[in-house]
Amino acid sequence: MIKKISFSALTVFIFSGMFCLEVLSLGQQGSAMGTKGIGEERDVAQCDLSSVTTYKYLMTFQACSGDECDDPRNHTIYLAGSDDGLSWSMIEEFEPLPGSVPDLVFYNNSLYIFHTKGSSTFHWQKLNPCFEVVDMGSTQIVGSDSDGGFVDPSMIVSGDDLIMFYLPGNPGGNPAGCDEYPCTREIHTAIADNGDARSFTQYEGNRVSMYIEDEEAEIQLFCDPDILRLQDGSLLLYVSIGGSTLVYQGTSLTGTFVSPDDPDLVVASNVGGVPGSIQAPDGSIWLYVNKNSMEGTQIARGVSSEGITPIDDEDFVVVVDSTISDDFTEGTSTGSPSILEWPEWSDTTTTTVKPTTTTAPITTTTTTKGICASEEIYGQNSKEAELLRCFRDDILSKTEEGRELIRLYYQLSPVIVEAMNENEEFKKDVKEMMEGILLLIRDIVK
């Protein structure tokens, strides 16, 4: 009977948000896989790591082409790996995401990408060790003096806490500069509420600020913070001022950061901004910035002995440009780097299951609560939502086509949900489609 449901109807059904609340484990164990009732948890998360290439370092960056780069909605997020911080290769297992100014963080045994989405929303994706998206959501800040608007995240883990450095302001406006002079631009911090990436609470005050007096001021932009904890526990905060990068020092994530010099110390002068940094094994600091060229923006790396010594222009080396991918054209720009040491996932939540001569490989992917339109339309505990989840678990997850639809949901659902929130007529259309699909599946799921 499942064949009676058209692919297009199922697609709308999937993207309208049936995958919420319950943990779903998708897998293949021949015909031995049993079914469980609604609300029951399935097997522990696993993914097949046998084909995943590992490196010492991981980078996320954005790419775009030509005039499209002026609009963040045309930016795409990628991942790359490297063993020396200079030669980078694309992570082929990762499916590129629409988004801008991404930032990486490894938190609670999961890899997160935080990024701006379009001109008005802020999102994150949670990845497993196979670089598959297993959860996603949007983020808000409670107690923000900019009505919750913010851009340019830089994440850092402190004990059990996830802290975000950010620039207050609405993504569709001009948060980095002045609409009217004079103005003050500030870098703030917020903590994830109960470790949940969906909601952060702002700490009081700012970590560092810049006063811009008039149109003649030397510094006109103040944005794109990058926070780095050094091996000795001290902190460096890099901030972009357009084509250059400033550096500040601090001892507390909620305290005031100060420049090592007066005026504020420029660690990269007229080489590039939008910094990303990491401490190398020898203690030096690798600073990655956006470098402008005739071919477009490229990612360049410079080395500072302790992170505050200015780096000469000629010492910056281009490490990521359009040649990193065969899918890029000569005019493709790359930028907004964020770098981590290669994550070490705990075996308690991830297991590599290798094939044997007699048993097919077991490959399962766990998905969890994300952006869910069915809750918004019907209610979290409604009978309609339960029916949709039951159809998901007991029907779709058993076929290759169904699992592919589930995977596509995590790639595209934020766009559908955002459209529903912005357009009431579209939301009504989605509800009508879901009502029709509910009529079709009531006889299938019993």
C-alpha positions as CSV (number, residue, x, y, z in Angstrom):
1,M,0.0,0.0,0.0
2,I,2.9,2.3,0.5
3,K,3.3,2.5,-3.3
4,K,0.0,4.3,-3.5
5,I,1.7,7.3,-1.9
6,S,3.4,9.5,-4.5
7,F,7.0,10.5,-4.1
8,S,6.0,14.2,-4.2
9,A,3.5,13.8,-1.5
10,L,6.0,11.9,0.7
11,T,8.5,14.7,0.1
12,V,6.2,17.4,1.3
13,F,5.2,15.1,4.2
14,I,8.9,14.7,5.2
15,F,9.8,18.3,4.9
16,S,6.8,19.5,6.8
17,G,8.3,18.1,9.9
18,M,7.3,14.7,11.1
19,F,10.7,13.9,12.5
20,C,10.5,15.4,15.9
21,L,10.7,14.3,19.5
22,E,11.6,10.6,19.3
23,V,15.0,9.2,18.6
24,L,15.1,7.4,15.3
25,S,17.8,4.8,14.5
26,L,17.9,3.8,10.9
27,G,19.7,0.6,10.1
28,Q,20.0,-2.6,8.1
29,Q,20.4,-6.0,9.8
30,G,18.8,-8.1,7.1
31,S,15.2,-9.0,8.0
32,A,16.0,-9.4,11.7
33,M,15.3,-5.8,12.5
34,G,12.2,-5.6,14.7
35,T,9.8,-2.7,15.3
36,K,9.2,-0.8,18.4
37,G,6.2,1.2,19.6
38,I,5.9,5.0,19.6
39,G,8.2,6.6,22.1
40,E,10.5,3.6,22.6
41,E,14.2,4.3,22.0
42,R,16.0,2.3,19.4
43,D,19.6,1.1,19.1
44,V,22.7,3.0,20.1
45,A,24.0,5.4,17.4
46,Q,26.5,3.9,15.0
47,C,28.0,4.8,11.7
48,D,30.4,3.1,9.4
49,L,33.8,4.7,9.8
50,S,35.7,2.3,7.5
51,S,35.7,4.7,4.6
52,V,36.2,8.0,6.5
53,T,39.6,9.7,6.0
54,T,41.0,11.2,9.2
55,Y,43.3,14.1,9.5
56,K,44.9,16.1,12.4
57,Y,42.9,19.2,11.8
58,L,39.4,20.1,10.6
59,M,38.3,23.3,9.0
60,T,34.9,24.7,8.0
61,F,34.7,27.5,5.5
62,Q,32.2,29.2,3.1
63,A,32.4,29.5,-0.7
64,C,30.5,31.4,-3.3
65,S,31.0,32.6,-6.9
66,G,31.2,36.0,-8.5
67,D,28.6,38.6,-7.7
68,E,26.6,36.0,-5.7
69,C,29.1,36.5,-2.9
70,D,27.5,39.9,-1.9
71,D,24.4,38.0,-0.7
72,P,25.0,35.6,2.3
73,R,22.0,33.5,1.0
74,N,24.3,32.4,-1.8
75,H,27.0,31.1,0.5
76,T,27.7,27.4,1.0
77,I,29.5,25.7,3.9
78,Y,32.2,23.0,3.4
79,L,34.5,21.0,5.5
80,A,38.2,20.3,4.8
81,G,40.9,18.3,6.6
82,S,44.7,18.7,6.9
83,D,47.7,17.1,8.7
84,D,49.9,20.2,8.7
85,G,47.6,23.1,8.6
86,L,48.9,24.1,5.1
87,S,47.6,21.4,2.7
88,W,43.9,21.0,2.9
89,S,41.6,18.4,1.3
90,M,37.8,18.4,1.1
91,I,35.9,16.1,3.4
92,E,34.0,14.2,0.7
93,E,31.7,12.5,3.2
94,F,30.2,15.9,4.2
95,E,27.3,17.2,2.2
96,P,27.7,21.0,1.8
97,L,25.2,23.2,3.6
98,P,23.6,26.5,2.7
99,G,24.9,29.1,5.2
100,S,27.4,31.9,5.9
101,V,30.3,32.6,8.4
102,P,30.4,29.1,9.9
103,D,32.1,28.2,13.2
104,L,33.1,24.7,14.4
105,V,32.9,23.3,17.9
106,F,33.2,19.8,19.4
107,Y,30.9,19.7,22.4
108,N,29.4,16.8,24.4
109,N,30.9,14.2,22.0
110,S,29.3,15.9,18.9
111,L,30.6,18.2,16.2
112,Y,28.5,21.3,15.6
113,I,28.5,23.9,12.8
114,F,27.0,27.2,13.8
115,H,26.3,29.7,11.1
116,T,24.1,32.5,9.8
117,K,21.3,31.4,7.5
118,G,20.1,34.0,5.0
119,S,19.5,37.4,6.3
120,S,17.4,36.8,9.4
121,T,18.1,33.5,11.0
122,F,20.8,31.6,12.9
123,H,21.3,27.9,12.7
124,W,23.4,24.9,13.7
125,Q,23.9,21.4,12.4
126,K,25.0,18.5,14.6
127,L,27.3,15.9,12.9
128,N,28.2,12.3,13.7
129,P,31.8,10.9,13.1
130,C,30.8,10.1,9.5
131,F,30.0,13.8,9.0
132,E,26.3,13.1,8.5
133,V,23.8,15.7,9.9
134,V,21.9,14.0,12.8
135,D,20.2,17.0,14.3
136,M,19.7,20.7,13.5
137,G,18.0,23.7,14.9
138,S,17.9,27.5,15.2
139,T,19.5,29.5,18.0
140,Q,18.2,32.4,20.0
141,I,19.8,34.6,22.8
142,V,17.8,35.4,25.9
143,G,18.5,38.7,27.6
144,S,20.2,40.2,24.5
145,D,20.2,44.0,24.2
146,S,19.7,43.7,20.5
147,D,16.4,41.8,20.7
148,G,18.1,38.5,20.2
149,G,19.8,39.4,16.9
150,F,23.4,38.4,16.5
151,V,26.0,37.4,13.9
152,D,29.5,36.1,13.6
153,P,29.6,33.3,16.2
154,S,32.7,31.9,17.8
155,M,32.2,29.0,20.0
156,I,34.3,27.6,22.9
157,V,33.8,24.9,25.4
158,S,34.5,25.6,29.1
159,G,34.1,22.6,31.3
160,D,30.5,21.4,30.8
161,D,29.5,24.8,29.3
162,L,29.2,26.0,25.7
163,I,30.0,29.7,25.4
164,M,29.4,31.8,22.3
165,F,31.3,35.0,21.4
166,Y,29.2,37.1,19.0
167,L,28.5,40.5,17.5
168,P,25.0,41.9,18.5
169,G,22.9,43.1,15.7
170,N,20.4,41.9,13.1
171,P,21.9,39.9,10.2
172,G,20.0,42.0,7.6
173,G,21.3,45.3,8.9
174,N,24.8,46.7,9.5
175,P,26.0,45.2,12.8
176,A,29.7,45.6,12.0
177,G,29.6,49.3,11.2
178,C,27.7,52.6,11.9
179,D,24.3,53.5,10.5
180,E,24.7,56.8,12.4
181,Y,27.9,58.3,13.9
182,P,29.3,58.0,16.4
183,C,28.6,54.4,17.4
184,T,30.1,51.7,19.5
185,R,30.4,48.1,18.4
186,E,30.8,45.4,21.1
187,I,31.7,41.7,21.3
188,H,29.4,39.9,23.7
189,T,29.2,36.4,25.2
190,A,26.4,34.0,26.0
191,I,26.1,30.5,27.6
192,A,24.0,27.7,26.2
193,D,21.1,27.0,28.5
194,N,21.5,23.5,30.0
195,G,23.9,22.7,27.2
196,D,21.2,23.1,24.5
197,A,22.3,24.8,21.3
198,R,18.8,26.2,20.7
199,S,18.9,28.8,23.5
200,F,21.7,30.9,25.0
201,T,21.6,33.4,27.8
202,Q,23.7,36.6,27.5
203,Y,26.3,37.5,30.1
204,E,26.3,41.0,31.3
205,G,28.5,43.6,29.7
206,N,30.8,43.2,26.7
207,R,34.2,41.5,26.3
208,V,35.7,44.2,24.1
209,S,34.3,47.3,22.3
210,M,35.3,49.8,19.6
211,Y,34.2,53.4,19.4
212,I,33.7,54.7,15.9
213,E,33.6,58.5,16.0
214,D,32.9,59.5,12.4
215,E,33.4,58.7,8.7
216,E,37.0,59.7,9.0
217,A,37.9,57.2,11.7
218,E,40.6,54.7,10.9
219,I,38.5,51.8,11.9
220,Q,35.0,51.6,10.4
221,L,34.2,47.9,11.0
222,F,34.4,45.7,14.1
223,C,33.2,42.2,13.7
224,D,33.9,38.4,13.3
225,P,35.4,37.5,16.7
226,D,37.5,34.4,17.1
227,I,38.2,33.1,20.6
228,L,41.2,30.9,21.3
229,R,42.3,29.2,24.6
230,L,46.0,28.7,24.8
231,Q,47.8,25.7,26.3
232,D,48.5,27.7,29.5
233,G,44.8,28.5,30.0
234,S,45.0,32.2,28.9
235,L,42.8,33.5,26.1
236,L,43.2,35.4,22.9
237,L,40.4,37.1,21.1
238,Y,40.9,38.1,17.4
239,V,38.5,40.6,15.9
240,S,38.2,41.7,12.2
241,I,38.3,45.3,11.3
242,G,37.8,44.8,7.5
243,G,41.1,44.0,5.8
244,S,43.0,43.7,9.1
245,T,42.8,41.8,12.3
246,L,43.2,43.0,15.9
247,V,44.2,40.8,18.9
248,Y,43.1,41.1,22.6
249,Q,44.2,39.1,25.7
250,G,42.0,37.9,28.5
251,T,41.9,35.5,31.5
252,S,38.2,34.9,31.8
253,L,35.5,34.1,29.2
254,T,33.2,36.6,30.9
255,G,35.7,39.2,31.7
256,T,37.2,42.2,29.8
257,F,39.8,41.6,27.1
258,V,42.5,44.2,26.6
259,S,44.9,44.9,23.7
260,P,48.6,44.2,24.4
261,D,49.3,47.7,23.0
262,D,47.8,51.2,22.6
263,P,46.3,51.7,20.1
264,D,44.8,48.3,19.7
265,L,47.4,45.9,18.3
266,V,47.0,44.9,14.7
267,V,48.3,41.3,14.3
268,A,47.5,41.2,10.5
269,S,47.6,44.5,8.7
270,N,45.9,44.9,5.4
271,V,46.2,41.1,4.7
272,G,42.8,39.9,5.7
273,G,40.1,39.7,8.3
274,V,37.4,37.2,9.4
275,P,40.0,35.3,11.5
276,G,40.2,31.7,12.5
277,S,43.0,30.5,14.8
278,I,44.5,27.4,16.5
279,Q,47.6,26.7,18.6
280,A,50.1,24.5,16.9
281,P,51.9,21.7,18.7
282,D,55.1,23.9,19.0
283,G,53.0,26.5,20.8
284,S,52.9,29.0,18.0
285,I,49.6,30.4,16.7
286,W,48.3,29.7,13.2
287,L,46.1,32.6,12.2
288,Y,43.8,32.1,9.1
289,V,42.2,35.1,7.4
290,N,40.3,36.1,4.3
291,K,42.8,37.3,1.8
292,N,41.6,39.3,-1.2
293,S,43.0,38.6,-4.7
294,M,42.2,39.1,-8.3
295,E,40.6,35.7,-8.4
296,G,38.4,36.4,-5.3
297,T,38.7,35.8,-1.6
298,Q,41.1,33.1,-0.5
299,I,42.1,31.7,2.9
300,A,45.6,32.4,3.9
301,R,47.6,31.3,7.0
302,G,50.2,33.3,9.0
303,V,52.2,32.1,12.0
304,S,52.8,34.2,15.2
305,S,55.1,32.9,17.9
306,E,52.7,33.6,20.7
307,G,49.7,35.0,18.9
308,I,50.3,38.7,19.5
309,T,53.4,39.3,17.5
310,P,52.3,41.0,14.2
311,I,52.7,38.8,11.2
312,D,54.3,40.3,8.1
313,D,52.2,40.4,4.9
314,E,54.6,38.2,2.9
315,D,54.4,35.5,5.6
316,F,50.8,34.8,4.9
317,V,50.4,31.7,2.6
318,V,47.3,30.9,0.7
319,V,46.1,27.5,1.9
320,V,42.5,27.2,0.5
321,D,41.3,28.6,-2.8
322,S,39.2,27.5,-5.8
323,T,41.6,24.7,-6.5
324,I,40.5,22.7,-3.4
325,S,37.5,21.3,-5.2
326,D,36.9,20.2,-8.8
327,D,33.3,21.6,-8.3
328,F,34.7,25.1,-7.9
329,T,35.4,27.5,-10.8
330,E,38.3,29.8,-11.1
331,G,36.2,32.6,-9.7
332,T,35.0,30.8,-6.6
333,S,35.8,32.6,-3.4
334,T,36.6,30.8,-0.2
335,G,36.6,32.4,3.3
336,S,35.4,32.6,6.9
337,P,37.7,29.8,8.2
338,S,37.1,28.0,11.6
339,I,39.7,25.4,12.7
340,L,39.7,22.6,15.2
341,E,42.0,19.7,16.1
342,W,40.4,16.5,14.7
343,P,37.6,15.5,17.0
344,E,38.0,12.4,19.1
345,W,34.5,10.8,19.5
346,S,33.9,8.6,22.5
347,D,33.3,4.9,21.9
348,T,30.3,5.1,24.2
349,T,28.2,6.7,21.5
350,T,29.8,5.7,18.3
351,T,30.8,2.2,17.1
352,T,32.4,1.2,13.8
353,V,30.9,-2.0,12.6
354,K,32.9,-3.7,9.9
355,P,31.5,-6.3,7.5
356,T,32.4,-10.0,7.7
357,T,32.3,-12.7,5.2
358,T,28.9,-13.9,6.3
359,T,27.1,-10.8,7.6
360,A,26.3,-7.6,5.8
361,P,27.7,-4.4,7.4
362,I,25.4,-2.7,9.9
363,T,25.2,1.0,9.4
364,T,22.9,3.1,11.5
365,T,22.4,6.8,11.8
366,T,20.6,8.4,14.8
367,T,18.5,11.4,14.3
368,T,17.0,13.5,17.2
369,K,14.8,16.4,17.8
370,G,15.1,19.2,15.3
371,I,13.0,21.9,13.7
372,C,9.5,20.3,13.5
373,A,6.5,21.8,11.7
374,S,4.0,19.1,12.7
375,E,4.3,20.2,16.4
376,E,3.5,23.8,15.3
377,I,0.5,22.7,13.2
378,Y,-1.0,19.9,15.4
379,G,0.7,20.1,18.8
380,Q,3.5,18.1,20.3
381,N,1.4,15.3,21.8
382,S,-1.4,15.3,19.3
383,K,-2.6,12.0,17.7
384,E,-1.7,13.4,14.3
385,A,1.9,13.9,15.3
386,E,2.1,10.4,16.8
387,L,0.7,8.9,13.6
388,L,3.3,10.7,11.6
389,R,6.1,9.5,13.8
390,C,4.8,5.9,13.7
391,F,4.7,6.0,9.9
392,R,8.2,7.3,9.9
393,D,9.6,4.6,12.2
394,D,7.6,1.6,11.0
395,I,7.3,2.3,7.3
396,L,9.8,4.8,5.9
397,S,12.8,3.6,7.9
398,K,12.5,0.1,6.4
399,T,13.3,1.0,2.8
400,E,16.2,2.5,1.0
401,E,13.9,5.2,-0.5
402,G,12.4,6.0,2.8
403,R,15.8,6.4,4.5
404,E,16.9,8.7,1.6
405,L,13.8,10.9,2.2
406,I,14.7,11.1,5.9
407,R,18.3,12.1,5.1
408,L,17.0,14.8,2.7
409,Y,14.8,16.2,5.5
410,Y,17.8,17.1,7.6
411,Q,19.3,18.9,4.6
412,L,16.3,21.0,3.5
413,S,13.8,21.2,6.4
414,P,15.1,24.5,7.9
415,V,14.2,26.2,4.6
416,I,10.7,24.8,4.7
417,V,10.1,25.7,8.3
418,E,11.5,29.2,7.9
419,A,9.1,29.7,4.9
420,M,6.2,28.6,7.1
421,N,7.1,31.0,9.8
422,E,7.4,33.9,7.4
423,N,4.3,33.1,5.3
424,E,1.0,32.1,6.9
425,E,-0.5,31.1,3.5
426,F,2.3,28.7,2.8
427,K,1.8,27.2,6.3
428,K,-1.9,26.7,5.5
429,D,-0.9,25.0,2.2
430,V,1.4,22.6,4.1
431,K,-1.3,21.8,6.6
432,E,-3.7,20.9,3.8
433,M,-1.1,18.6,2.2
434,M,-0.5,16.9,5.5
435,E,-4.2,16.4,6.0
436,G,-4.3,14.6,2.7
437,I,-1.3,12.4,3.5
438,L,-2.8,11.6,7.0
439,L,-5.9,10.2,5.2
440,L,-3.6,8.0,3.1
441,I,-1.5,6.6,5.9
442,R,-4.2,5.9,8.5
443,D,-5.0,2.6,6.9
444,I,-1.3,1.7,6.6
445,V,-0.2,2.4,10.2
446,K,-2.4,0.4,12.6
